């Protein structure tokens, strides 16, 4: 197995991503190395993850000498809200966290985003550690320092950039991940192939069976390569002033679908898969992206049981949600569009006529 460490080079805010089966067993010693022993720590998790990993992780931190408090929130996208954030703040006060304390986010993207924002805002900012338990979180949301929560009007409209001190990705925890969640995570992995690395896209095409079977070498390659790509992008543009925006390929429509259908109806990766197909179809007209490449994308999504058609969703509501997206400017939605496999541009406005035509034509 290759080197398990991906370094995110951000100067004073630099940190390592550890990608290795069994990595969770080292959380106590790694946190001592980062923070010193005896600190207070608040672990934030959700009800699904808690059944498998909370008690064991708590025991490892206690054994390392930390004073540990735990809060377990309901699972699901609806947890990324003001009320649940307030619960974390209140638990942090109850646990007497100070500026030398830290938070551990043990869960998928929802927990990572929410616990990270709690860390960014409590006492005006305390350290935190990401321990992603879903594929999507390992390759995307746990890396890069974006934290936040949803409002009824849209996804991730409130948040902060707050880099973790470490990301600890234990590939063995994916064995307890439902197949639907694993497949949804693959949408973000496939995205990296479209926006950056066509060889990675080809690798996924030829290793579908191995990935579904949780082959350790295939998973290690995909998670590490995804993190390498995101780390490179974040290093160049930490706060999304330019290049980092390419990571939003498929997210303009995807976030709108999540908002219109209600958070939880579609998993994030499922909505993003539909959004990527939509963006690819727009790219064919706007930038000459080859229809054959769109077909490859659709076929790969179908191989992982991901939805590719938005038919049946109401255009007016979707368009309204896209205009409220945080990437919109002057209430006009913007899209990351593909020029060829492995190359996309920065977000750009697309005329309403083209948006509606691609919507009506479907996948």
C-alpha positions as a Python dict, from the first residue, in 0.01 Angstrom:
ca = {
    (1, 'X'): (0, 0, 0),
    (2, 'X'): (128, 348, -85),
    (3, 'X'): (194, 629, 161),
    (4, 'X'): (-122, 683, 371),
    (5, 'X'): (-63, 1058, 421),
    (6, 'X'): (-185, 1345, 203),
    (7, 'X'): (-50, 1679, 322),
    (8, 'X'): (-266, 1988, 277),
    (9, 'X'): (-12, 2267, 242),
    (10, 'X'): (-168, 2585, 380),
    (11, 'X'): (121, 2734, 574),
    (12, 'X'): (19, 2788, 937),
    (13, 'X'): (-308, 2605, 870),
    (14, 'X'): (-147, 2298, 708),
    (15, 'X'): (-255, 1952, 817),
    (16, 'X'): (-237, 1586, 722),
    (17, 'X'): (-507, 1356, 589),
    (18, 'X'): (-444, 1001, 711),
    (19, 'X'): (-598, 741, 477),
    (20, 'X'): (-559, 388, 607),
    (21, 'X'): (-765, 92, 721),
    (22, 'X'): (-753, 85, 1101),
    (23, 'X'): (-648, 450, 1133),
    (24, 'X'): (-919, 520, 1392),
    (25, 'X'): (-733, 303, 1644),
    (26, 'X'): (-459, 568, 1654),
    (27, 'X'): (-685, 866, 1726),
    (28, 'X'): (-573, 898, 2089),
    (29, 'X'): (-200, 904, 2021),
    (30, 'X'): (-237, 1129, 1716),
    (31, 'X'): (-446, 1380, 1915),
    (32, 'X'): (-188, 1379, 2195),
    (33, 'X'): (76, 1461, 1934),
    (34, 'X'): (-139, 1748, 1807),
    (35, 'X'): (-279, 1895, 2127),
    (36, 'X'): (-95, 1744, 2422),
    (37, 'X'): (-259, 1518, 2681),
    (38, 'X'): (-530, 1613, 2929),
    (39, 'X'): (-729, 1853, 2713),
    (40, 'X'): (-1108, 1865, 2711),
    (41, 'X'): (-1265, 1730, 2394),
    (42, 'X'): (-1623, 1725, 2267),
    (43, 'X'): (-1703, 1446, 2024),
    (44, 'X'): (-1998, 1513, 1792),
    (45, 'X'): (-2162, 1224, 1609),
    (46, 'X'): (-2502, 1105, 1485),
    (47, 'X'): (-2732, 822, 1584),
    (48, 'X'): (-2635, 595, 1293),
    (49, 'X'): (-2260, 626, 1346),
    (50, 'X'): (-2292, 609, 1724),
    (51, 'X'): (-2414, 249, 1707),
    (52, 'X'): (-2078, 143, 1563),
    (53, 'X'): (-1804, 384, 1663),
    (54, 'X'): (-1881, 633, 1941),
    (55, 'X'): (-1812, 420, 2248),
    (56, 'X'): (-1490, 276, 2104),
    (57, 'X'): (-1360, 616, 1995),
    (58, 'X'): (-1450, 767, 2331),
    (59, 'X'): (-1257, 489, 2505),
    (60, 'X'): (-950, 555, 2289),
    (61, 'X'): (-956, 926, 2374),
    (62, 'X'): (-1007, 858, 2745),
    (63, 'X'): (-721, 609, 2744),
    (64, 'X'): (-499, 879, 2592),
    (65, 'X'): (-578, 1107, 2886),
    (66, 'X'): (-841, 1340, 2741),
    (67, 'X'): (-1151, 1463, 2925),
    (68, 'X'): (-1424, 1354, 2686),
    (69, 'X'): (-1784, 1469, 2641),
    (70, 'X'): (-2013, 1332, 2370),
    (71, 'X'): (-2317, 1465, 2188),
    (72, 'X'): (-2511, 1241, 1950),
    (73, 'X'): (-2745, 1415, 1705),
    (74, 'X'): (-3013, 1269, 1477),
    (75, 'X'): (-2885, 1139, 1144),
    (76, 'X'): (-2970, 1313, 819),
    (77, 'X'): (-2934, 1639, 629),
    (78, 'X'): (-3204, 1811, 838),
    (79, 'X'): (-2959, 1810, 1130),
    (80, 'X'): (-2753, 2082, 956),
    (81, 'X'): (-2964, 2358, 1110),
    (82, 'X'): (-2949, 2638, 1366),
    (83, 'X'): (-3122, 2437, 1639),
    (84, 'X'): (-2870, 2151, 1627),
    (85, 'X'): (-2579, 2395, 1609),
    (86, 'X'): (-2709, 2557, 1927),
    (87, 'X'): (-2717, 2214, 2094),
    (88, 'X'): (-2347, 2168, 2019),
    (89, 'X'): (-2263, 2515, 2154),
    (90, 'X'): (-2459, 2443, 2472),
    (91, 'X'): (-2289, 2106, 2516),
    (92, 'X'): (-1952, 2276, 2467),
    (93, 'X'): (-2036, 2518, 2749),
    (94, 'X'): (-2156, 2232, 2970),
    (95, 'X'): (-1833, 2044, 2899),
    (96, 'X'): (-1636, 2358, 2994),
    (97, 'X'): (-1443, 2366, 2669),
    (98, 'X'): (-1180, 2638, 2652),
    (99, 'X'): (-959, 2769, 2373),
    (100, 'X'): (-715, 2481, 2421),
    (101, 'X'): (-994, 2224, 2392),
    (102, 'X'): (-1099, 2068, 2062),
    (103, 'X'): (-1393, 1908, 1886),
    (104, 'X'): (-1392, 1571, 1711),
    (105, 'X'): (-1640, 1536, 1424),
    (106, 'X'): (-1716, 1163, 1397),
    (107, 'X'): (-1956, 1107, 1109),
    (108, 'X'): (-2041, 1190, 753),
    (109, 'X'): (-2061, 1524, 580),
    (110, 'X'): (-2350, 1657, 787),
    (111, 'X'): (-2166, 1604, 1117),
    (112, 'X'): (-1836, 1728, 974),
    (113, 'X'): (-1991, 2048, 839),
    (114, 'X'): (-2195, 2122, 1151),
    (115, 'X'): (-1932, 2028, 1411),
    (116, 'X'): (-1672, 2218, 1210),
    (117, 'X'): (-1888, 2530, 1212),
    (118, 'X'): (-1944, 2489, 1586),
    (119, 'X'): (-1565, 2474, 1628),
    (120, 'X'): (-1519, 2779, 1405),
    (121, 'X'): (-1766, 2987, 1605),
    (122, 'X'): (-1737, 2867, 1967),
    (123, 'X'): (-1511, 3103, 2163),
    (124, 'X'): (-1445, 3262, 1820),
    (125, 'X'): (-1272, 2945, 1705),
    (126, 'X'): (-1127, 2631, 1863),
    (127, 'X'): (-945, 2342, 1689),
    (128, 'X'): (-1122, 2037, 1551),
    (129, 'X'): (-1045, 1700, 1399),
    (130, 'X'): (-1239, 1541, 1115),
    (131, 'X'): (-1305, 1166, 1139),
    (132, 'X'): (-1519, 1101, 830),
    (133, 'X'): (-1721, 780, 828),
    (134, 'X'): (-1875, 805, 479),
    (135, 'X'): (-1703, 789, 142),
    (136, 'X'): (-1844, 1126, 45),
    (137, 'X'): (-1701, 1290, 356),
    (138, 'X'): (-1362, 1122, 308),
    (139, 'X'): (-1319, 1250, -47),
    (140, 'X'): (-1493, 1585, -21),
    (141, 'X'): (-1657, 1751, 277),
    (142, 'X'): (-1397, 1660, 543),
    (143, 'X'): (-1118, 1812, 334),
    (144, 'X'): (-1066, 2181, 267),
    (145, 'X'): (-1207, 2362, 568),
    (146, 'X'): (-1556, 2448, 449),
    (147, 'X'): (-1802, 2427, 738),
    (148, 'X'): (-2163, 2531, 760),
    (149, 'X'): (-2530, 2461, 781),
    (150, 'X'): (-2846, 2493, 577),
    (151, 'X'): (-3126, 2747, 586),
    (152, 'X'): (-3477, 2678, 457),
    (153, 'X'): (-3393, 2893, 154),
    (154, 'X'): (-3084, 2697, 50),
    (155, 'X'): (-2795, 2469, 131),
    (156, 'X'): (-2479, 2583, 313),
    (157, 'X'): (-2586, 2946, 313),
    (158, 'X'): (-2426, 3001, 655),
    (159, 'X'): (-2076, 2882, 738),
    (160, 'X'): (-1709, 2960, 776),
    (161, 'X'): (-1372, 2851, 646),
    (162, 'X'): (-1210, 2666, 936),
    (163, 'X'): (-941, 2411, 857),
    (164, 'X'): (-920, 2095, 1071),
    (165, 'X'): (-602, 2002, 1256),
    (166, 'X'): (-618, 1655, 1105),
    (167, 'X'): (-843, 1434, 892),
    (168, 'X'): (-844, 1070, 999),
    (169, 'X'): (-999, 852, 726),
    (170, 'X'): (-1026, 490, 837),
    (171, 'X'): (-1123, 296, 524),
    (172, 'X'): (-1242, -2, 728),
    (173, 'X'): (-1543, 195, 855),
    (174, 'X'): (-1686, 191, 503),
    (175, 'X'): (-1781, -172, 565),
    (176, 'X'): (-2070, -51, 782),
    (177, 'X'): (-2184, 207, 527),
    (178, 'X'): (-2512, 125, 348),
    (179, 'X'): (-2464, 56, -23),
    (180, 'X'): (-2677, 357, -116),
    (181, 'X'): (-2447, 586, 85),
    (182, 'X'): (-2135, 430, -69),
    (183, 'X'): (-2272, 480, -420),
    (184, 'X'): (-2372, 839, -341),
    (185, 'X'): (-2014, 905, -232),
    (186, 'X'): (-1893, 780, -567),
    (187, 'X'): (-2065, 1075, -734),
    (188, 'X'): (-1808, 1311, -581),
    (189, 'X'): (-1524, 1073, -671),
    (190, 'X'): (-1642, 1062, -1032),
    (191, 'X'): (-1658, 1442, -1028),
    (192, 'X'): (-1281, 1461, -973),
    (193, 'X'): (-1233, 1257, -1288),
    (194, 'X'): (-1444, 1499, -1491),
    (195, 'X'): (-1290, 1820, -1358),
    (196, 'X'): (-926, 1715, -1316),
    (197, 'X'): (-814, 1358, -1386),
    (198, 'X'): (-945, 1162, -1687),
    (199, 'X'): (-721, 866, -1597),
    (200, 'X'): (-900, 839, -1265),
    (201, 'X'): (-1233, 844, -1450),
    (202, 'X'): (-1114, 553, -1667),
    (203, 'X'): (-995, 365, -1358),
    (204, 'X'): (-1342, 389, -1206),
    (205, 'X'): (-1501, 265, -1530),
    (206, 'X'): (-1284, -46, -1526),
    (207, 'X'): (-1311, -119, -1151),
    (208, 'X'): (-1683, -84, -1073),
    (209, 'X'): (-1715, -437, -934),
    (210, 'X'): (-1407, -400, -713),
    (211, 'X'): (-1525, -67, -575),
    (212, 'X'): (-1870, -204, -494),
    (213, 'X'): (-1703, -497, -320),
    (214, 'X'): (-1494, -252, -111),
    (215, 'X'): (-1165, -376, -254),
    (216, 'X'): (-904, -217, -26),
    (217, 'X'): (-656, -120, -298),
    (218, 'X'): (-922, 36, -521),
    (219, 'X'): (-1071, 232, -232),
    (220, 'X'): (-732, 351, -111),
    (221, 'X'): (-643, 474, -459),
    (222, 'X'): (-975, 657, -506),
    (223, 'X'): (-982, 821, -164),
    (224, 'X'): (-618, 922, -175),
    (225, 'X'): (-632, 1051, -534),
    (226, 'X'): (-950, 1249, -457),
    (227, 'X'): (-784, 1404, -153),
    (228, 'X'): (-469, 1484, -351),
    (229, 'X'): (-676, 1668, -612),
    (230, 'X'): (-880, 1860, -356),
    (231, 'X'): (-568, 1943, -151),
    (232, 'X'): (-401, 2083, -462),
    (233, 'X'): (-704, 2295, -545),
    (234, 'X'): (-744, 2420, -187),
    (235, 'X'): (-372, 2500, -164),
    (236, 'X'): (-408, 2729, -464),
    (237, 'X'): (-739, 2884, -361),
    (238, 'X'): (-834, 2823, 2),
    (239, 'X'): (-1136, 3054, 14),
    (240, 'X'): (-1292, 2995, -327),
    (241, 'X'): (-1183, 3317, -488),
    (242, 'X'): (-1122, 3140, -819),
    (243, 'X'): (-998, 2788, -894),
    (244, 'X'): (-1171, 2618, -599),
    (245, 'X'): (-1506, 2695, -757),
    (246, 'X'): (-1448, 2415, -1010),
    (247, 'X'): (-1527, 2172, -727),
    (248, 'X'): (-1888, 2287, -764),
    (249, 'X'): (-1935, 2104, -1095),
    (250, 'X'): (-2290, 1970, -1082),
    (251, 'X'): (-2373, 2148, -759),
    (252, 'X'): (-2590, 2433, -892),
    (253, 'X'): (-2877, 2207, -995),
    (254, 'X'): (-2781, 1945, -735),
    (255, 'X'): (-2825, 2181, -441),
    (256, 'X'): (-3151, 2308, -593),
    (257, 'X'): (-3286, 1951, -611),
    (258, 'X'): (-3198, 1893, -246),
    (259, 'X'): (-3369, 2216, -147),
    (260, 'X'): (-3686, 2173, -355),
    (261, 'X'): (-3738, 1806, -274),
    (262, 'X'): (-3661, 1852, 94),
    (263, 'X'): (-3330, 1765, 252),
    (264, 'X'): (-3309, 1388, 283),
    (265, 'X'): (-3533, 1292, -11),
    (266, 'X'): (-3218, 1258, -220),
    (267, 'X'): (-2874, 1196, -77),
    (268, 'X'): (-2625, 1470, -161),
    (269, 'X'): (-2434, 1251, -408),
    (270, 'X'): (-2755, 1146, -582),
    (271, 'X'): (-2860, 1507, -634),
    (272, 'X'): (-2510, 1599, -751),
    (273, 'X'): (-2514, 1313, -1004),
    (274, 'X'): (-2825, 1461, -1163),
    (275, 'X'): (-2663, 1804, -1147),
    (276, 'X'): (-2349, 1679, -1323),
    (277, 'X'): (-2548, 1526, -1606),
    (278, 'X'): (-2736, 1855, -1643),
    (279, 'X'): (-2409, 2052, -1645),
    (280, 'X'): (-2258, 1812, -1899),
    (281, 'X'): (-2558, 1859, -2129),
    (282, 'X'): (-2525, 2236, -2101),
    (283, 'X'): (-2152, 2200, -2168),
    (284, 'X'): (-2223, 2022, -2497),
    (285, 'X'): (-2399, 2333, -2628),
    (286, 'X'): (-2191, 2600, -2456),
    (287, 'X'): (-1840, 2454, -2494),
    (288, 'X'): (-1856, 2162, -2737),
    (289, 'X'): (-1820, 1896, -2468),
    (290, 'X'): (-1855, 1568, -2655),
    (291, 'X'): (-2187, 1389, -2625),
    (292, 'X'): (-1993, 1061, -2603),
    (293, 'X'): (-1830, 1188, -2283),
    (294, 'X'): (-2169, 1275, -2137),
    (295, 'X'): (-2279, 922, -2224),
    (296, 'X'): (-1977, 782, -2038),
    (297, 'X'): (-2073, 989, -1735),
    (298, 'X'): (-2434, 870, -1745),
    (299, 'X'): (-2326, 508, -1784),
    (300, 'X'): (-2092, 532, -1487),
    (301, 'X'): (-2360, 686, -1267),
    (302, 'X'): (-2599, 410, -1365),
    (303, 'X'): (-2333, 151, -1280),
    (304, 'X'): (-2342, 285, -924),
    (305, 'X'): (-2724, 302, -917),
    (306, 'X'): (-2721, 681, -918),
    (307, 'X'): (-3007, 884, -1069),
    (308, 'X'): (-2940, 1070, -1393),
    (309, 'X'): (-3281, 1219, -1477),
    (310, 'X'): (-3451, 1519, -1319),
    (311, 'X'): (-3780, 1460, -1501),
    (312, 'X'): (-4076, 1505, -1273),
    (313, 'X'): (-3913, 1788, -1079),
    (314, 'X'): (-4081, 2125, -1125),
    (315, 'X'): (-3872, 2368, -1330),
    (316, 'X'): (-3996, 2692, -1172),
    (317, 'X'): (-3910, 2580, -819),
    (318, 'X'): (-3570, 2447, -929),
    (319, 'X'): (-3483, 2769, -1109),
    (320, 'X'): (-3588, 2977, -810),
    (321, 'X'): (-3367, 2764, -584),
    (322, 'X'): (-3073, 2802, -824),
    (323, 'X'): (-3104, 3180, -810),
    (324, 'X'): (-3076, 3162, -428),
    (325, 'X'): (-2767, 2941, -442),
    (326, 'X'): (-2458, 3090, -276),
    (327, 'X'): (-2275, 3079, -612),
    (328, 'X'): (-2538, 3297, -781),
    (329, 'X'): (-2466, 3662, -856),
    (330, 'X'): (-2742, 3922, -886),
    (331, 'X'): (-2991, 3635, -853),
    (332, 'X'): (-2854, 3471, -1169),
    (333, 'X'): (-2741, 3108, -1137),
    (334, 'X'): (-2385, 3022, -1239),
    (335, 'X'): (-2254, 2688, -1363),
    (336, 'X'): (-1919, 2514, -1379),
    (337, 'X'): (-1908, 2370, -1732),
    (338, 'X'): (-1685, 2107, -1893),
    (339, 'X'): (-1473, 2166, -2200),
    (340, 'X'): (-1332, 1815, -2223),
    (341, 'X'): (-1291, 1523, -1987),
    (342, 'X'): (-1059, 1645, -1711),
    (343, 'X'): (-1098, 2015, -1786),
    (344, 'X'): (-1366, 2258, -1669),
    (345, 'X'): (-1394, 2635, -1646),
    (346, 'X'): (-1484, 2875, -1367),
    (347, 'X'): (-1853, 2936, -1294),
    (348, 'X'): (-2034, 3126, -1565),
    (349, 'X'): (-2381, 3256, -1628),
    (350, 'X'): (-2597, 3052, -1863),
    (351, 'X'): (-2898, 3198, -2042),
    (352, 'X'): (-3243, 3101, -1920),
    (353, 'X'): (-3337, 2973, -2265),
    (354, 'X'): (-3055, 2717, -2269),
    (355, 'X'): (-3117, 2614, -1909),
    (356, 'X'): (-3485, 2550, -1981),
    (357, 'X'): (-3414, 2365, -2308),
    (358, 'X'): (-3168, 2124, -2142),
    (359, 'X'): (-3413, 2076, -1855),
    (360, 'X'): (-3697, 1996, -2099),
    (361, 'X'): (-3485, 1762, -2310),
    (362, 'X'): (-3390, 1557, -2003),
    (363, 'X'): (-3106, 1309, -1979),
}
